[in-house]
């Protein structure tokens, strides 16, 4: 069982790790494919984006040498509406919120490999309003037509972009981060009304503007980066507003896209390398525990095979033959364990469900690599767990074992030391797992219960249509919502207090002597925002009701950056948004966390703008005893929403649930550690059981004699358990510095973190101590209760 659990856990982790490291490995010359990315420093703080300035792709294509392919494209993943005209006057079919759309040209298909079913890369994306679909999207939009019949059909994007389908391609079947399903000719962006605002700019960057390149053989990334730096410096003229910004452009390797959180990978799942390596460590430790457990159980049963070994040696067997025999037996047992592990794997896949990527699956017939991995594991585990017991068993002396003196031989100091060392190793691993589990749980509790500086309970929020031609609809909706009994308060804004939306602005403050230029996060809200979210006003007043006067509220951190020790000193001062916009500070609020606790609190400015507030925040009335207030209120809110926006879907979120999502990775790690800890304890206790069996078998005559001369059951249990409990204490002493170091490294990921309390380590040691004591008591009690006549009658 110990080996089966270790092998199955290793198999599951192997599947996850292999899946994540398999992305885009099939691309031809993948080692020469790079993405150009942008890195900025605002006021000493680093920012990263996967996009490039809109004017850069053309300049790189014309001026950079050493490139085989320059493939710029622009993503469009904002929930696009696709309309498919019906055949022969039939009703049109509308597909809402379509994603994975890119504006590309033939260079995209020169860079990445696709199989063409209809059309060709040379002609299908040359002209504006041409579209290439993947086979999956072609079947989605035209389920009754073949690929050749789909070519030439029309589809509309957001009712305004009319396009002709000129090609169908097969989407990649291998794992890839390039999951685009619709390709619109990039030339379409040059047409009136569709040209991006940053299309010809060097001073602004949008992550939608992507630039991939393929280096010529012999060209190094450094050579390309140097050329891009020269081009950027030549074309980018810094204004007064951007003098404090430093900008660099680097090359991101293709194999880094799936792992690097600094840059996006087209809204797909990003793998976290430290977590992947952590999974590998968990699998290795569980497998190691299984091997140690196997060794202890095998050596504990050594005395039962002593006579067999003595007879074999007497009849001429060599030590080499005996070692081969025992290794063969170990191989067969390990093979059985591997077969059992295949049956356990589906269960463990459910256990590790939070770590299982959506596209990963387990199928022995379709994944021959799994069989190869299992065979390798069986061979390695057979050697690791079988070699030491084989050496011990094959070293028995025939004369001694045939005279019933096996206890003398098997109890050699070196063998006893090895077994104890292995047991200590098991319990070090188990106790580190226990301590880590407690600590991660403590940090999660800290993050979820810490005062974040705002109210988060009983608040829902939703957005209205950005493209609505009549912005006044939101005020009509607000009047309708105010009449709903379950609604306590309503506010309009552009985002809740804590959000992953990252809108920043450069602002200047002049005090007559000096000028302070700062990059600050910006929020646009109405006057109810502070009241609804319970944001604490330290000085000044709330934002006034006005559509013309733009007053500002700043947070405490921003006030300190501007040099004000007392928040009241900031009231009445002016901040400049640009040369033509200079607004007064009317209030200072207490700091609150704008992001997760991973990040520090940054300067913040809140303003009333009048056109940016498209998000409704609604504080709900307290629940009644039946728990129906919220459900009824949300149902009525949805009805009112559909009356104003009949074509839009009503999608809302609970604010506190979104806060909890910040720490999903930590919650997943906590679940993983809980299961890993449970498995580690189980396997370690089996190993302890093996050692207890060995010692009680070795000392059963001693136990019999002690009982005959008057020793009590309690005294015998204490005698047998004392040495084992010493091993647990030694393991605890070793585990403390290991766990402390690992905990400190993990907590470095948080700007705000829990303390490393002493009780976390003590609790880990006590849990392991109590579990081991229970195992010891059960087995030693059985030995102590045995009839002494049976153990002494051979004397």
MARKE-300359 format. One record per atom (N, C-alpha, C): x, z, y. Coordinates in steps of 0.2 Angstrom, whole numbers, plus 5000, padded with zeros to 4 digits. Layout:
XZY/...
This chain:
500450004994/500050005000/500450005006/501050045006/501450045012/501749975013/502049945008/502249875009/501749825011/501149835008/500649785010/500449795017/500349855020/500149865027/500749835031/501349855030/501849825034/501949755034/501849715028/501849645028/501249615031/500649645030/500149615034/500149615041/500349675044/500449685051/500949635053/501549625050/502049585052/501749505052/501349495047/501049425047/500649415053/500149455054/499749455060/500149445067/500649485067/501149475073/501549415073/501749395067/502049325067/501649265069/500949275067/500449225069/500449215077/500349275080/500249285087/500949255091/501449275089/502149265092/502249185091/502149165085/502249085084/501749045088/501149075089/500649035093/500949025100/501149085103/501349085110/501949045111/502449045106/503049005107/502948935105/502348915103/502348845101/502048795106/501948825112/501648785118/502048735120/501848675120/502148615123/502848595120/502848615114/503548605110/503548535108/502948495108/502848435105/503048375110/503048395116/503148345122/503848315121/503848245121/504548215121/504948225126/505648245125/506148265130/505848325134/505548375131/505248425134/505748465138/506348465135/506948505139/507148475145/506948415147/507048385153/506448385158/505948415156/505348415160/505348485164/505248475171/505248535175/504648535180/504348585182/503948595188/504248615194/504148585200/504448605206/503948665209/504248715210/503848775213/504148805219/503748845223/503848865229/503948945230/504448965233/504549035233/504649055241/504249105243/504249125250/504449195251/504749215257/504849285259/504449295266/503949335265/503649355272/503749425274/504149435279/504249495282/504649535276/505049505273/505449545268/505149545261/504449525260/504149525254/504049465251/504249455244/504249395241/503549365239/503449305239/502749275237/502949215233/502549195228/502749135224/502049095223/502149025222/501648985221/501848925217/501448895212/501648845208/501548775212/501248775218/501148715222/501748695226/501748635229/502248615234/501848585240/502248585246/501948545251/501648475250/501148465253/500748395251/501248335252/501648345257/502148285258/502748275254/502848325250/503448335246/503448275240/502948265236/503048225231/503248155232/502948125238/503248055240/503948055242/504148105245/504848115248/505348125242/505148165237/505548165231/505548105227/505048065226/505048005223/505447955226/505447955233/505847905237/506647925238/506747985238/507448005240/507848045235/507548075230/507948115225/508148065220/508848065218/509148035213/509248075206/509248045201/509348075194/508748095191/508148065193/507548075190/507248015186/506948025180/506647975176/505947965178/505548025179/504848025181/504748075186/504348055191/504048095196/503248095195/502948145193/502248145192/501848205196/501648185202/501248225206/500548225204/500148275204/499448275203/499148335207/498548335208/498148385211/497548415207/497548475206/497048505202/496348515206/495848515202/495148525205/494748565200/494848635201/494448675196/494048725199/493648705204/493148745207/492448745205/492348725199/491648725196/491348665199/491548605197/491348545200/490648525196/490248495200/489648465197/489648395195/489548375189/489648305186/488948285185/488748225188/488148195187/488148125183/487848125177/487848065173/487148025174/487147965177/486547925177/486247915171/485647915170/485247905164/485247825163/485147805156/485047735154/484347715156/484347655159/483747615160/483147665163/483347695169/482947725173/482747795170/483147825165/483047885163/483347935167/483048005167/483248055171/484048065171/484348085177/485048095177/485248165173/485848165170/486048235167/486548265171/486448325173/486948365177/487348415173/487948415174/488348465170/488748505176/488548575176/488748615181/489448645180/489748665185/490448705184/490848675179/491048605180/491548575176/492248585178/492648605174/493348625176/493848575172/494548595173/495048555170/495048485172/494948475179/494948405182/495648405186/495948345186/496548325190/496548255193/496748255199/496848185202/497648165200/497648115196/498348095194/498448025194/499047995192/499147925192/499547915185/499747855184/500047835178/500647875176/500947905181/501547945180/501448005176/500848035176/500648085173/500648075165/500448015163/500447995156/501147965154/501547955159/502247935157/502648005155/502448055158/502748125157/502548155151/501848155150/501548185144/501248135140/501248155133/501048105128/500248115126/499948055127/499248055125/499147995121/498647995117/498447935113/497847895116/497947835118/497347795122/496947765117/496247785118/495747755114/495447685117/495347695124/495147635128/495547635134/495647575137/496047575143/496847585142/497247585147/497947595147/498147635153/498747665152/499047705158/499247665163/499447605162/499647555167/499147535172/498447535170/497947505174/497347555175/497247605171/496647645172/496647685178/497147705181/497147745187/497447715193/497447655193/497847625199/497347625205/496747615205/496347605210/495947665212/495747675218/495247735219/494647735215/494347795214/493747805210/493747785203/494347775200/494347765193/494447835190/494247835184/494247895180/494447885173/494847935170/494947935163/494747995160/494347995154/494148055151/494448065145/494548125143/494748145136/494148125131/494248115125/493748105120/493248155120/493448225121/492948275120/492448265126/492648255132/492248255138/491848185138/492048135135/491648075134/491048085129/491248125124/490648145120/490148195123/490448235127/489948285131/489548245135/489748195139/489348165144/488948105141/489248075136/488848015133/488848025125/488448075123/488548095116/488348035111/487947985113/487747935109/488147865109/488647865113/489047805114/489747815111/489947755109/490647755107/491147755113/491747765112/492247765117/492247695121/492247635117/492247575120/491647565125/491047595123/490447585126/490447635133/490847695132/490847735138/491247705144/491747665142/492147635147/491747585151/491747595158/491347555162/490747595165/490647645162/490047685165/490247725171/489647745175/489747785181/489647855180/490047895183/489847965184/490047995191/489648045193/489748065200/489948135200/490448155205/490648225206/490448255212/490048305212/489748345217/489348295221/488948245218/488448205221/488748155226/489348155228/489648115233/490248065231/490548085225/491148045223/490948005217/490747945218/490547895213/491147865210/491247865203/491747845200/491547795194/492047755192/491947715186/492447735180/492247745174/492647765169/493047705166/493747715167/494147655165/494647665159/494547725156/494947745150/494747805147/494847805140/494747865136/495347885132/495547945132/496147965128/495948025124/496348035119/496348095114/496748145117/496348205118/496748265120/497248295115/497748325118/498248355113/497948395108/498148395102/497948435096/498348495096/498948485098/499448545098/499348595103/499648645103/499548695109/499848675115/499448675120/499748655127/499448685132/499748695138/499448725144/499148665148/499248605147/498948555150/498248535147/497748565149/497148565146/496648525150/496848475154/496448435158/496048385154/495448385156/494948335152/494648285156/494748285162/494548225167/495148215172/495248145172/495848125177/495548075182/495548095188/495248045193/495948015196/495847955198/496447915201/496647955207/497247965208/497548005213/497447965220/497447895220/497247855225/496647875229/496147905225/495547925228/495647975234/496148015233/496248065238/496448035245/496647975245/496847935251/496247905255/495647915252/495047885255/494747935260/494347905265/494047945270/493648005267/493648065270/493248115267/493548155262/494048125258/494248165252/495048185253/495348155258/496048175259/496148245261/496548275257/496648355258/496948365265/496848425268/497048435274/497848445274/498148465269/498848475268/499148415265/498848355265/499148305261/499748275264/499848275270/500448255273/500848305277/500748365275/501048425278/501648455274/502148475278/502748515275/502648585276/502248605281/502148675283/501748725279/501248695275/500848735271/500848715264/500648755259/500748745252/500048765249/499848725244/499248745240/499448735233/499248785229/499448785222/499048725218/498548695221/498248635218/498748575218/499248575223/499648515223/500248535219/500248495213/500748505208/501248445208/501848465206/502348415206/502848425200/502748375195/503148385189/503648325189/504248335186/504748285186/505148285179/505448235177/505848225171/506548205173/506948245172/507648235174/507948185169/508348145172/508748095169/509248125164/509448095159/509948125155/510648135158/510948195158/511548215161/511448245168/510748245171/510648275177/510548355176/510748395180/510648465180/510048485185/509748545183/509248565188/509548585195/510148615195/510448625201/510548565206/510748515203/510748455207/510148435211/509548435207/508948415210/508748465215/508848535214/508648585218/508948575225/509648555225/510048545231/509748485235/509548435231/509248375235/508648395238/508148435235/507548455237/507648495243/508148545243/508248585249/508448545255/508848495254/509048455260/508448415263/508048385258/507448355260/506948395264/506848455262/506348505265/506648525272/507248535272/507548565278/507548505284/507548445281/507548385286/506848375289/506348385285/505648375287/505248435289/505448495288/505048555290/505348585296/504948575301/505048605308/504748675308/505148725308/504748795309/504548805316/503948835316/503648845323/503748925324/503548945330/503649015332/503349055327/502749035324/502449075320/502749085313/503149045311/503449035305/504249055304/504549075310/505249085310/505449145305/505049185304/505149245300/505049225292/504849165291/504749145284/505349115281/505549125275/506049095272/505749055266/505948995265/505648955259/506148925255/506048925248/506548895244/506048855238/506348805235/505948775230/506448765224/506148785218/506548785212/506248745207/506548735201/506348705195/506148755190/505548745188/505248795182/505248755176/505648775171/505648735164/504948735161/504848675157/504248675154/504048725149/504548755146/504448805141/504348875144/504348875151/504248945155/503548945157/503148895157/502548895161/502048935157/502048945151/501648985147/501749055148/502349075151/502449145151/502549175158/502649135163/502849165169/502249175174/502149245175/501549265179/501649245186/502249235189/502349215196/502049155198/501949105193/501649045194/501049035189/500549005191/499948995187/500048935182/499648935177/499748885172/499048845171/498748835176/498048795176/497548835173/497448895175/496948945174/496848955166/497448945163/497448965155/497749035154/497649055148/497949125146/498749115147/498949165151/499649175151/499949225146/500449205142/500749255138/501249305142/501249365140/501749415143/502349425138/502949395140/503449405135/503649475133/503649525138/503749595135/503249615130/502649595131/502149615126/502249585120/502449515120/502649475114/503149515110/503749525114/504249565111/504049635108/503649665112/503349735110/503049725103/502649675102/502249655096/502749645090/503349605092/503849595087/504149665085/504249715089/504549775088/504049815083/503449815085/502949855081/502949825074/502849755073/502949725067/503549745063/504149745066/504749765063/504749835061/504449885065/504449955063/504049965057/503449935057/502949945052/503249925045/503549865046/503849835040/504449885037/504849905042/505349955040/505150015037/504550045040/504250105037/504050095030/503750035029/503550015022/504150015017/504749985020/505349985015/505550055014/505650095019/505850165018/505450205014/504750195014/504250225010/504350205003/504550145002/504650114995/505250144992/505750144996/506450174994/506250254991/505950294996/505850364994/505450364988/504950324987/504450334981/504850314975/505250264976/505650234970/506150294967/506550314972/507050364970/506650434968/506050444970/505750504968/505550504961/505450434959/505250424952/505850414947/506450424950/507050404946/507050444939/506950504939/507050544933/506550514928/506050484929/505650464924/505950404920/506350364923/506750314920/507450324918/507650384918/508350404917/508450384910/508050404905/508150394898/508250324896/507750284899/507750214898/508450184900/508650204906/509350174909/509850194904/509850264902/510350284897/510350244891/509850234888/509750194882/510050124883/509850094888/510050024890/510750014891/511050064894/511850064895/512150074888/511850124884/512150134877/512150074873/511650034874/511549974870/511949914873/512349924879/512749874881/512549844888/512049864891/511849834898/512449854903/512649804907/513049814912/512749844918/513049874923/512749894929/512449834933/512749774933/512549714936/511849694934/511849694927/511149674924/510649724926/510749794926/510249844928/510049834935/510549814940/510349804947/509949744947/510049694943/509649634943/508949644941/508949684936/508249704933/507849744938/508149794941/507749834946/507549794953/508049744955/507849704960/507349654958/507349634952/506749594950/506049624950/506149694948/505549734948/505249744955/505749754959/505549764966/505249694969/505549644967/505349574970/504549564967/504449584961/503749574958/503249624962/503449684963/503049734967/502949704974/503449684977/503449654984/502949594984/503049554979/502549494979/501849514978/501749564974/501049594974/500849614980/501249654984/501049684990/500949624995/501349574995/501249514999/500549484998/500349474992/499649454990/499149494992/499249564992/498749604995/498749605002/499249595005/499349585013/498949525015/498849475011/498449415013/497749435014/497549475009/496849505009/496749555015/497249585017/497149635022/497149605029/497449545029/497649505036/496949495040/496449465037/495849465041/495549525044/495649585040/495449645043/495949665049/496549655049/497049665054/496949625060/496749555058/496549515064/496049545068/495549575065/494949605069/495249665073/495749705070/496049765073/496449735079/496749685079/497149655084/496849605088/496149605088/495749555091/495849545099/496049605102/496249595109/496849555111/497249545106/497949515106/497849445103/497349425100/497249365097/497049315102/497449265103/497249205107/496749165104/496349135109/495649105107/495849045102/496349015103/496548955099/496948975092/497049035091/497449055085/497049065079/497249045073/496849055067/497249065061/496949085056/497349105050/497049065044/497449015041/497248975036/497848955032/497948975026/498548965022/498548895020/498048855019/498048785016/498248745022/498048765028/498248715034/498848735038/499148795036/499748825039/500248835034/500648785032/501148795027/501748845029/501848855036/502348895039/502148965037/501548985036/501349055034/501649075027/501549025022/501849035015/502649045016/502949005020/503649005020/503849075023/503449095028/503649165031/503549215026/502949215022/502849265017/503449265012/503649205010/504149205005/504849235008/504949225014/505549255017/505449325018/504849345020/504749425020/504849455013/504549425008/504649455001/505349454999/505749405001/506449404999/506849465003/506749465009/507049515014/506849585012/506249595011/505949665009/506249685002/506249634998/506449654991/507249674991/507649644995/508349664996/508349735000/507949735005/508049805009/507749865005/507249855002/506949914999/507149924992/507449864988/507649874981/508349884980/508849864985/509549874983/509749944982/509549984987/509750054987/509550094980/508850094979/508650124973/508950094966/509050024967/509449994961/510150024960/510450034965/511150064965/511150134962/510650174964/510550234962/510350244955/509850204953/509650204946/510150174941/510550124943/511050094938/511650134938/511750184942/512350224942/512250294937/511650294934/511550354929/512050354923/512350414921/512850414916/512450424909/512550384904/512150384898/512150454895/512750484894/512850554891/512450604894/512450604901/512050654905/511350644904/511050584905/510350574906/510050584899/510450564893/510150574887/510150654884/510450694888/510450764887/509950804892/509550764895/509050794900/509350824906/509950794908/510250824914/510250774920/509650744920/509550694925/509550724932/509250784933/509150814939/509850824942/510350844938/511050854941/511250784944/511150734941/511450664943/511050644949/510350644949/509950614955/509950664961/510250724960/510250764966/510950764970/511350714969/511950714972/511850714980/512350744983/512250764990/512150694994/512550644992/512450584996/511750554995/511450554989/510850524988/510350564992/510350634992/509950674996/509950665003/510550655005/510650645013/510350585015/510450525011/510150465012/509350465013/509050505008/508350515008/508150545014/508450605016/508250645022/508350595028/508850565028/508950515034/508450465035/508250435029/507650385029/507050425032/506950485029/506350515031/506350535038/506850555041/506950575048/506750505052/507050455050/506950385053/506250365054/505850385048/505150365048/504750405053/504950475054/504550515058/504750505065/505450485067/505550465073/505150405076/505050355072/504650295074/503950325075/503650365070/502950385071/502850425077/503350475078/503250515084/503350475091/503750425091/503850385097/503150345098/502850325093/502150285093/501650335096/501650395093/501150445095/501250465103/501850475105/501950495112/501850435116/501950375114/501850315118/501050305119/500650315114/499950315114/499650365119/499950425119/499650475123/499850455130/500450435132/500650415138/500250355141/500150305137/499750245140/499050265141/498750315137/498050335138/498050375144/498550415146/498650455152/498650415158/499050355158/499050315164/498450275165/498150255159/497450215160/496950265163/496950325161/496450375164/496650385171/497250395173/497450395180/497250345184/497350285182/497150225186/496350215187/496050235181/495250225182/494950285186/495250345186/494950395189/495250415196/495850385198/496150395204/495650375210/495750415215/495350395221/495650335225/495350275224/495550215227/495450205234/495050255237/494950245245/494350215246/493950195241/493250165243/492750185237/492150175238/491650185233/491550125229/491550135222/491550075218/490950075213/490550135213/490050145208/489350115211/488950085206/488250065208/488250015214/488849965214/488849915218/488949845214/488549795216/488549735213/488749685219/489049625217/489149575223/489149505220/488949455224/488949385222/489049345228/489249285226/489349235232/488849185233/488749155239/488349105240/488649035240/488348985241/488648915240/489048905247/489648885246/490148875251/489948805254/489648765250/489548695253/488848685256/488448745256/487748745259/487748715266/487348665267/487348635274/487048675279/486648725277/486348775282/486648845281/487148865284/487348935283/486948985285/486348975288/485849025290/485449045284/485549015278/485149035272/485349105270/485949125271/486149185269/485849245273/485649235279/485249285283/484549285281/484249225279/483549225276/483549265270/484049255265/484149295259/484249365260/484649385265/484749455267/484049495268/483649455272/482949485274/482549495268/482549455263/482249455257/482449515253/483149525253/483449575249/483349645251/483249655258/483149715261/482449745259/481949705257/481349725255/481249745248/481849735244/481849765237/481949835237/481449875233/481549945233/482249975230/482449935225/483049965222/483749955226/483649915232/484249905236/484349955241/484949985241/485050045246/485350015252/485849965252/486249935258/486449875256/486549825261/486849765260/487349745265/487849715263/488449695268/488649625266/488849585271/489149515270/489849525271/490249485267/490949485268/491249425264/491949425264/492249365260/492549395254/492549455253/492849485246/492749565246/492649595241/492649665240/493249695243/493349765244/493949795246/494549785241/494449785235/494949775230/494749705226/495249655227/495049595224/495749555223/495749505218/496249465217/496349405222/495849395226/495849345231/496449365236/496849325238/497449335242/497449295248/497049315254/497049285260/497549325265/498049285268/498549325272/498549285279/498749315284/498849285290/499449315294/499749275298/500349305302/500049325309/500249385311/499949415317/500549435321/500449435328/500949465332/500749525336/501149565337/500949625342/501549625347/501349625354/501749635359/501649695363/502149745364/502049805368/502349805375/502549745377/502849735383/503649735383/503949775377/504649775377/504849735371/504449735365/504649705359/504049665356/504249625351/503749585348/503749595341/503249615337/503249635330/502749585327/503049545322/502749485319/502649515311/502049505309/501949535302/501449495298/501549485292/501049455288/500549505285/499949495286/499449545284/498849515280/498649555275/498049525272/497449525277/496949475276/496449475281/495749475277/495249515279/494549515277/494049505282/493549465281/493049455286/492449485283/492149525287/491549565285/491049585291/490549605289/490049625294/490049705296/489649725300/489749795302/489549845296/489149825291/488949865286/489449885281/489949845281/490449845276/490849905275/491049945280/491350005280/490850055277/490250055279/489750105277/489650095270/489550035267/489350025260/489850045256/490450035257/491050045253/491350115254/491050155259/491350215261/492050215263/492250165267/492950165270/492950215276/493450255276/493550305280/493850285287/493550295292/493750275299/494150335302/494850325303/495250375306/495250375313/495150325317/495150325324/494750265326/494450265332/494050205335/493350205332/493150145332/492450135330/492350075325/491750065322/491650015318/491649945321/491549895318/491549825321/490849825324/490849795330/490149785333/489749725331/489049735332/488649675330/488749615335/489149565333/489349515338/489549455334/489349395336/489549335333/490049295338/490149325344/490649295348/491249335349/491249395350/491849445351/492149455344/492749445343/493049455336/493549515337/493249575335/493649635336/493949645329/494449685329/494849695323/494949775321/494949785315/495049855312/495649845307/496149885308/496749885304/496849945299/497149945294/497250005290/497850045292/497950105289/498450155292/499150125291/499250085285/499850055284/500150015289/499649965291/499749925297/499949955303/499550015305/499650045311/500350075311/500650095305/501350125305/501850075305/501650015303/502149955303/502249935311/501649945314/501649925322/501949975326/502150035323/502550085326/502050145329/501450145327/501050205329/501050255324/501250315327/501250375323/500550405322/500150405328/499450425328/498950365328/498550365323/498050305323/497750285330/497550345333/497250335340/497650295345/498250295344/498750255348/498650175348/498350155342/498250085341/497650055344/497150105346/496550075348/496650045355/496349985356/496349955362/496949905363/497449905358/497949855358/497749795355/498149735357/497949675355/498349645349/498049605345/498449565340/498349495341/498849455340/498749375341/498749345334/498249305333/498149265327/498549205328/498549175334/498949115336/498949115343/499149055346/499249055354/498649065357/498049045354/497449045358/496949095356/497149145351/496749195349/497049265349/496749305354/497049375355/496449425355/496449465349/495849505348/496049575349/495649625351/495749695352/495649735345/496049785344/495949835339/495449885341/494949895337/494449935339/494349995334/494749995328/494750045324/495350045319/495450105316/495950115311/495650145305/495650115299/495350155293/495950175289/495750225284/496250255280/496450205274/497050205272/497250165267/496850165261/496650105258/496350095251/496750045247/496650045241/497049995237/496749935236/497049885239/496749815240/496849775233/497349795229/497449765222/497449825217/497749805211/497749865206/498349905208/498449965204/498950015206/499649985204/499649925201/500349895200/500649875207/500249865212/500549845218/500449895224/500949895228/500849945234/500349925239/500149965243/499649955249/499949915254/499649855256/500049815261/499649815268/499949795273/499549785279/498949745279/498349775282/497749745281/497349735288/497049685290/496649675296/495949655294/495449685296/494749665295/494449645301/494049585301/493749555307/493049535305/492649525310/492049495310/492149425312/491949375308/492049305310/491449265311/490949285307/490249245307/490149185303/490749155300/490649095296/490949105289/491449155288/491749165282/491449215277/490949255280/490549305276/490049265271/490249245265/489849215261/489649255254/489949315254/489849355248/489349415250/488849425246/488449485247/488749545243/488749605246/488849665242/488249705243/488049735237/487349765237/487449835234/487349885238/487349955235/486649975232/486649985225/485950005222/485750075223/485150085223/484850155223/485050185216/485050255216/485250295210/484750275204/485050275198/484650265192/484150315191/483550295188/483050345186/483250375179/482850415177/482950445170/482850395165/482450345166/482350285161/482850235161/483250235167/483850185167/483550115169/483050115173/482750045174/482850025181/483050065186/483050045193/483549985194/484149985191/484649935192/484349865189/484149875183/483849815180/483349775184/482849815186/482249795190/482549765196/482949795200/483249775206/483649715205/484049705200/484449645199/484049585198/483449595194/483049545192/482649515199/482449565203/482149545209/482649505214/483249535214/483849495218/483949425216/483949415209/484049355206/483449305208/482849335208/482249295210/482249275217/482549315222/482549305229/483149245230/483649255226/484249205227/484049135225/483649135219/483449065217/482949035222/482549075226/482149045231/482449015236/483049045238/483449015243/483948955241/484248975235/484748925232/484448905225/483948865225/483648845218/484148805213/484648775216/485048735212/485648765210/485748825212/486348865211/486248925205/486748935201/486648995196/486849055200/486449105198/486549175200/487049215196/487649225199/488149265195/488349325199/488249375196/488449435200/488949475195/489349525199/489749565195/489649645198/489749685193/489849755195/490549775197/490549805203/491249815206/491649855202/491449915199/491849955195/492049925189/491649875186/491849845180/492449795182/492449765188/493049725190/493649765191/493549825193/494149865194/494449885187/494049895182/494349915176/494649855173/494449795174/494849735172/495549725174/495749755179/496449755182/496849785176/496649825172/497049865168/496849845160/496649785159/496449765153/497049755148/497649735151/498249735147/498449795145/498349855149/498549915147/498049945142/497449925143/496949945138/497049915131/497249855131/497449815125/498049855122/498549865126/499149905123/498949965120/498550005123/498250065121/497950065114/497550005113/497249995107/497749985101/498249935103/498749915099/499149975096/499350025101/499750075100/499350125095/498650135096/498250175092/498250155085/498150095084/498250065077/498950065074/499450045078/500050055076/500250125074/500050175078/500250245077/499850265070/499250245070/498850265063/499250235057/499450175057/499750145052/500450175051/500850185056/501450225055/501450295052/500950325055/500850395052/500650395044/500150345043/499950335036/500550325031/500950275033/501550255029/502050305029/502150345035/502650395035/502450455030/501850465030/501550525026/501650505019/501550435017/501650415010/502450425008/502850415013/503550425012/503750495011/503450535015/503450615015/503250635008/502650605006/502350624999/502850604994/503150544994/503650524989/504250574989/504550604995/505050644995/504850714992/504250734993/503950794991/503850794983/503650734981/503550724974/504250734970/504750704973/505450704970/505650774970/505650814976/505950884976/505550924971/504850924971/504450964967/504650954959/504750884958/504950874951/505550894949/506050894954/506750914953/506750994952/506351024956/506351094956/505851134952/505451094947/504951124944/505151184939/505751184936/505951234932/506051304937/506351284943/506551334947/505851374950/505351334951/504651354953/504451404947/504451374941/504251414935/504551484935/505251484936/505551544935/505351594941/505351564947/505151614953/504451644951/503951604948/503251624947/503351684942/503751674937/503751724931/504051784934/504551784939/504851844941/504451874947/503851844949/503351874954/503251844960/503551784961/503451744968/502751724968/502451734975/501751714976/501751644978/501051614977/500951544979/501251524986/501051574991/501251564998/501951564999/502351604995/503051604996/503351544993/503151514988/503351454985/503251394990/502651394992/502451344997/502951345003/503051405006/503551415011/504251385010/504451405003/505051385001/505151315001/504651274998/504751204997/504651165004/504251195008/504051155014/504551165020/504951225019/505451235025/505951175026/506251145021/506751095023/506351035026/505751015023/505450965026/505250975033/505051035035/504851045042/505451035046/506051055044/506651045048/506750975049/506650935044/506650865046/506250835051/505550865051/505150845056/505350865063/505650925064/505850945070/506450905072/506950885068/507550845069/507250775072/506750755069/506450685071/506150695078/505850745079/505550765086/506050765091/506650795090/507150805095/507450735096/507550695091/507850625092/507350585096/506650585094/506150545097/506050555105/506150615107/506050635114/506450585119/507150585118/507450535123/507250465122/507150445116/506950375115/506250365119/505750405117/505150395121/505150405128/505550445131/505650465138/505850395141/506450365138/506650305141/506150245141/505850235135/505350185135/504750195140/504550255141/504050275145/504250265152/504850275154/505050265161/505050195163/505350155158/505350085159/504650055160/504150075156/503450045156/503150065163/503250125165/502950155171/503250115177/503750085177/504050045182/503649995184/503149965180/502649915182/502149935186/502150005188/501550025192/501850055199/501550035204/501750065211/501550135211/500950145208/500650215208/500550235201/500850295198/500850305191/500850385190/500550395184/500550465182/501250495181/501250565180/501850595179/502050605172/502650605170/502850615163/502850685162/502250715160/502250785159/502550805152/502750865152/503150895146/502650895140/501950905142/501450915136/501350855132/501550795135/501450735132/501950735126/502550755127/503050755121/502850805116/502650865119/502550925115/501950905110/501450875113/500850855109/500950805104/501450755105/501650705100/501950745095/502450785096/502750825091/502250865087/501850905090/501350945086/500850905082/500650845084/500250805080/500550785074/501150765074/501550745068/501750805064/501850865067/502050925063/501450945059/500850945062/500250965059/500050925053/500150855054/499950805049/500450815043/501050825045/501550825039/501450895036/501250945039/501151015036/500551005031/500050975033/499450965029/499650925022/500050875023/500250835017/500750885013/501150925016/501550965012/501151015008/500751045012/500351105009/499951075003/499651015003/499250994998/499650984992/500250954992/500750934987/501050994984/501351034989/501751094986/501251154983/500651154986/500151194983/500051174975/499951114974/499851094967/500451114963/501051104966/501651124962/501751204961/501551234966/501551314966/501051334961/500451304960/499951324956/500051304948/500551264947/500651234940/500851294935/500651284929/500751344924/501551344923/501851394924/502551404923/502751394915/502351404911/502451394904/502651324902/502351274905/502451204904/503151184906/503351214912/504051194914/504651224911/504451284908/505051324905/505051314897/504551284894/504551294887/505051244883/505351204887/505951164884/506651204884/506651264888/507251294888/507351344882/
